[in-house]
Amino acid sequence: MDGVVILIPAYNPSQKLLKLVTELSRDFKKIIIVNDGSTNKSCEKIFLKLESMEICDVIGYASNKGKGGALKFGINYYLENYKNLYKGIVTVDADYQHLPSDIINVAIKLIGNQDSVILGVRDFNLKTVPFPNRFGNKTTSFLFKLLYGEMISDTQTGLRGIPNRYLNLSLEVSGDRFEYEMSMLIKLVKEKIMIIQVPITTIYYKKSESKFIKTLDPIIIYKVLFTEYIKFTLSSLLSSFVDLLVFTIFISAFVNLNNNIKIIMGTFFARAISGFINFNINKNIVFNSHERSDKILVKFYFYTFGTMTTSAICVMLLHNIFPNVLETLLKIIVDVTIYFIGYRIQKKYIFKT
């Protein structure tokens, strides 16, 4: 396989790494192995053996940086030494969870699709997959689809083919532990880079060698997954506070107006002010849109007008049904419902991220 370099991050690896590299050496000409600050003394012989193999470049550092840190270290090394000689890299886990035949398939797909990133994806519908793994991965895939609009069947796969053109982008991705792989997927989707998913053999060992910390790493991964949504929520809460404040002041100031007219006018003035705040925060902080403001401002205010009208009508109808309920409380109920729908509308159709 002339066009691809294998990159393997390794922290306290077992003999399985030697077995994997030996088998890969039959098909690949260069393998980069990153010693991610391994502390187990038994690993020294493994790394010495790998160093003795002409096909291997064993690089590393003294202190553990995490899988993401190791991958970025290896990518940077590749760019400095091999970028002009190969078409890209295939990242592979060190615990032999990826069969050489699957690694070859991903490499072949990479060579033929230089505009795409290739993922080797496992089948979590198999009965052999432990329930916690099946449930966790399916949940994460569902949430990724919900938040970012693309179905990735295996968000945590370590088998990935990355062409040269996207390696600098990979270095820009935040995260040093397992969350790095999630951050990369989010970055790829936001940059509208095509992701090709290649089915691979699903392997789970009874005694896992994964360095995935079951209590800490899922929290970090889900924090990354929800980062944009958390920002959107905070932006919405701020603009909602302004919206409710202006609405309440207006309702209190014009007590003699017809009740329906008062609700409609109060909603309009409140949304005009809060909408301006919401637009600027969402564009520059939440979605980080690079579109010119004048191109999307009109769409945003059409959206704002639509939600404002919907809010006003719903609050008015509910108040007619429940006249003893405070208008502000009804507005909170209506606007919370609109909020959940609004995230997807703004992301997909307005800021287009």
C-alpha positions in Angstrom: 0.0 0.0 0.0 2.1 2.9 -1.3 -0.1 5.9 -0.7 -0.9 5.6 3.0 0.9 5.8 6.4 -0.5 4.1 9.4 -0.6 6.1 12.7 -1.0 4.3 16.0 -1.2 6.1 19.3 -0.1 3.7 22.1 -0.2 4.0 25.9 1.0 1.0 27.9 0.4 -1.4 24.9 0.4 -5.2 25.1 1.9 -7.8 22.7 -1.2 -7.2 20.5 0.5 -4.1 19.2 3.5 -6.1 18.0 1.1 -8.6 16.3 -0.8 -5.8 14.6 2.3 -4.1 13.3 3.8 -7.3 12.1 0.7 -8.1 10.1 0.4 -4.5 8.7 4.0 -4.6 7.6 3.1 -7.0 4.9 0.9 -4.3 3.2 2.2 -0.9 4.3 5.6 0.7 3.9 5.5 3.2 6.8 3.9 3.0 10.3 4.2 5.8 12.9 3.8 4.7 16.5 3.4 7.4 19.2 4.5 6.3 22.7 2.0 8.4 24.7 4.1 8.6 27.8 3.8 4.9 28.7 4.6 4.1 32.3 4.5 0.3 32.3 8.1 -1.0 32.2 7.0 -4.1 30.4 6.3 -1.9 27.4 9.9 -0.9 27.0 10.7 -4.2 25.2 7.7 -3.8 22.9 8.8 -0.3 21.8 12.4 -1.4 21.4 11.2 -4.3 19.2 9.1 -1.8 17.1 12.1 0.6 16.8 14.2 -2.2 15.4 11.7 -2.7 12.5 12.6 -0.6 9.5 9.0 0.1 8.7 8.3 1.8 12.0 9.0 5.3 13.3 8.5 5.2 17.1 8.1 8.7 18.5 6.8 10.0 21.8 7.3 12.0 25.0 7.7 11.3 28.7 4.3 12.3 30.1 0.9 11.0 29.0 -1.1 13.5 26.9 -4.1 11.3 26.1 -5.2 9.8 22.8 -6.1 13.2 21.2 -2.7 14.6 22.1 -0.9 11.5 20.7 -2.8 11.7 17.5 -2.0 15.4 17.0 1.6 14.7 17.8 1.7 12.0 15.2 -0.1 14.0 12.6 2.3 16.9 13.0 5.3 14.5 12.7 3.8 13.1 9.5 3.3 16.5 8.0 6.9 17.4 8.7 8.4 14.2 7.3 6.1 12.4 4.9 3.4 14.7 3.5 5.0 14.9 0.1 5.5 11.2 -0.1 2.0 9.9 0.8 -1.7 10.8 0.2 -2.8 10.6 3.8 -2.9 8.6 7.1 -5.0 5.9 8.6 -5.3 6.1 12.4 -5.5 2.7 14.1 -6.0 1.7 17.8 -3.1 -0.2 19.4 -5.3 -3.0 21.0 -6.0 -4.9 17.8 -9.6 -3.9 17.7 -9.2 -3.3 14.0 -8.4 -6.2 11.7 -5.7 -5.7 9.1 -8.2 -6.5 6.4 -10.5 -3.7 7.6 -7.5 -1.3 7.9 -6.6 -2.1 4.3 -10.2 -1.4 3.1 -10.2 2.0 4.8 -6.8 2.8 3.2 -8.1 1.8 -0.2 -11.1 4.0 0.2 -9.0 6.9 1.4 -6.8 6.7 -1.7 -9.8 6.8 -4.0 -11.6 9.6 -2.1 -9.2 12.4 -1.4 -12.1 14.9 -0.7 -13.5 12.8 2.1 -12.7 11.5 5.6 -13.2 7.7 6.0 -14.6 6.1 9.1 -14.4 2.4 9.8 -17.7 1.8 11.7 -18.7 -1.1 13.8 -22.1 -2.7 13.9 -23.6 -2.2 17.3 -26.7 -4.2 16.5 -24.8 -7.5 17.0 -25.7 -9.6 20.0 -22.0 -10.0 20.8 -21.7 -6.3 21.6 -22.0 -5.7 25.4 -25.2 -3.8 26.3 -23.5 -0.7 27.8 -21.4 -0.3 24.6 -24.5 -0.8 22.4 -26.7 1.6 24.4 -23.9 4.2 24.7 -23.0 4.3 21.1 -26.6 4.3 19.8 -27.5 7.1 22.2 -24.5 9.1 21.1 -25.2 8.6 17.4 -28.8 9.6 17.9 -27.8 12.8 19.8 -25.2 13.6 17.1 -27.9 13.3 14.4 -30.3 15.4 16.4 -27.7 18.2 17.1 -25.6 18.2 14.0 -27.9 16.6 11.3 -25.6 13.7 10.2 -26.0 10.1 11.2 -22.6 8.6 12.3 -23.1 5.0 13.3 -19.9 4.8 15.3 -18.8 8.2 16.7 -15.9 6.8 18.7 -14.2 4.7 16.1 -10.5 5.0 16.1 -10.1 3.7 12.6 -10.1 6.8 10.4 -8.6 7.7 7.0 -7.6 11.3 6.7 -6.2 12.7 3.4 -3.4 15.3 3.5 -5.7 18.2 2.7 -7.6 17.8 6.1 -4.6 17.1 8.4 -4.0 20.7 9.3 -7.7 21.0 10.1 -7.2 17.9 12.4 -4.5 19.8 14.3 -6.9 22.7 14.9 -9.4 20.4 16.7 -9.6 20.8 20.4 -9.2 18.0 23.0 -6.4 15.8 24.2 -8.3 12.7 25.4 -11.0 10.6 23.8 -13.2 13.7 23.2 -10.8 14.6 20.4 -12.4 12.1 18.1 -15.9 13.6 18.8 -14.6 17.1 18.3 -13.1 16.1 15.0 -16.5 14.7 13.7 -18.2 18.0 14.8 -15.5 20.0 12.9 -15.9 17.9 9.8 -19.7 18.3 9.7 -19.4 22.1 10.3 -16.9 22.4 7.5 -19.2 20.4 5.3 -16.5 17.8 4.6 -17.9 14.5 3.3 -17.7 11.5 5.7 -17.7 8.0 4.2 -18.5 5.2 6.6 -17.0 1.8 5.8 -18.4 -1.2 7.8 -15.7 -3.1 9.7 -15.6 -6.2 11.9 -16.9 -5.6 15.4 -14.4 -6.9 18.0 -14.9 -6.8 21.8 -12.4 -8.6 24.1 -13.6 -10.0 27.4 -10.7 -8.2 29.1 -10.6 -4.8 27.5 -7.2 -3.0 27.0 -8.9 0.3 26.2 -7.6 3.3 28.2 -11.1 4.8 28.1 -12.0 5.9 31.7 -15.7 4.9 32.0 -16.6 7.6 34.5 -14.6 10.6 33.2 -14.3 10.2 29.5 -18.1 9.9 28.7 -18.7 13.2 30.6 -16.0 14.9 28.6 -17.3 13.5 25.3 -20.9 14.6 26.0 -19.6 18.0 27.1 -18.0 18.3 23.6 -21.2 17.0 22.0 -23.4 19.5 23.7 -21.0 22.5 23.6 -22.9 24.2 20.8 -26.3 23.4 22.3 -25.2 24.7 25.7 -24.1 28.0 24.1 -27.4 28.2 22.2 -29.3 27.6 25.5 -27.4 30.3 27.3 -27.9 32.7 24.4 -31.6 31.8 24.4 -31.9 32.2 28.1 -30.3 35.7 28.0 -32.5 36.8 25.1 -35.5 35.3 26.8 -34.8 37.2 30.0 -34.6 40.4 28.0 -37.7 39.4 26.1 -39.7 38.7 29.2 -38.4 41.8 30.9 -39.5 44.1 28.1 -42.8 42.2 27.7 -43.6 42.5 31.4 -42.7 46.2 31.5 -44.9 46.8 28.4 -47.9 44.9 29.9 -47.6 46.8 33.1 -47.2 50.2 31.4 -50.2 49.9 29.2 -52.8 48.4 31.5 -55.7 50.3 29.8 -55.1 48.8 26.4 -57.3 46.0 25.0 -55.9 42.8 26.4 -55.3 41.1 23.0 -53.7 44.2 21.5 -51.5 44.6 24.6 -50.2 41.1 24.2 -49.5 41.4 20.5 -47.7 44.8 20.9 -45.8 43.7 23.9 -44.6 40.6 22.1 -43.5 42.7 19.1 -41.4 45.2 21.1 -39.9 42.5 23.3 -38.9 40.3 20.4 -37.4 43.2 18.4 -35.0 44.0 21.2 -34.2 40.5 22.3 -33.9 39.3 18.7 -31.1 41.8 18.0 -29.2 40.5 20.9 -29.9 36.8 20.0 -28.8 37.2 16.4 -25.4 38.6 17.3 -24.6 36.1 19.9 -25.8 33.1 17.8 -23.9 34.3 14.7 -20.6 35.1 16.4 -20.4 32.8 19.4 -22.9 29.9 19.1 -22.7 28.9 15.4 -19.6 30.9 14.5 -21.1 31.6 11.1 -18.8 33.1 8.5 -21.7 34.4 6.4 -22.0 38.1 5.9 -24.5 39.5 8.4 -26.6 41.3 5.7 -27.1 38.0 4.0 -28.6 36.2 6.9 -30.1 39.1 8.9 -33.2 39.2 6.8 -33.7 35.4 7.2 -33.2 35.8 10.9 -35.8 38.5 11.3 -38.3 36.5 9.1 -37.7 33.7 11.6 -38.0 36.0 14.5 -41.2 37.4 13.1 -42.5 33.9 12.6 -41.7 32.8 16.2 -43.0 36.2 17.5 -46.3 35.7 15.7 -46.6 32.1 16.8 -45.8 33.1 20.4 -48.3 36.0 20.4 -51.1 33.9 18.9 -50.5 30.9 21.2 -50.3 33.1 24.3 -53.5 35.0 23.3 -55.4 31.7 22.7 -54.1 30.2 25.9 -55.0 33.3 27.9 -58.6 33.2 26.4 -58.8 29.6 27.6 -57.1 30.2 30.9 -57.9 33.8 31.8 -56.8 33.5 35.4 -53.2 32.4 34.4 -50.6 35.2 34.3 -49.7 36.1 30.7 -46.0 35.9 31.4 -46.3 32.3 32.6 -48.2 31.4 29.5 -45.5 33.1 27.4 -42.7 31.0 29.1 -44.5 27.8 28.3 -45.0 28.8 24.7 -41.5 30.1 24.1 -39.8 27.0 25.7 -41.6 24.9 23.1 -40.6 27.2 20.3 -37.0 27.1 21.6 -36.4 23.4 21.0 -37.6 23.7 17.4 -35.7 26.9 16.8 -32.3 25.4 17.4 -32.5 23.1 14.3 -34.1 25.9 12.2 -31.4 28.4 13.0 -28.5 25.9 12.6 -29.7 24.4 9.3 -31.5 27.1 7.5 -30.2 30.5 8.8 -26.6 30.1 10.0 -26.1 27.0 7.9 -23.5 25.2 10.0 
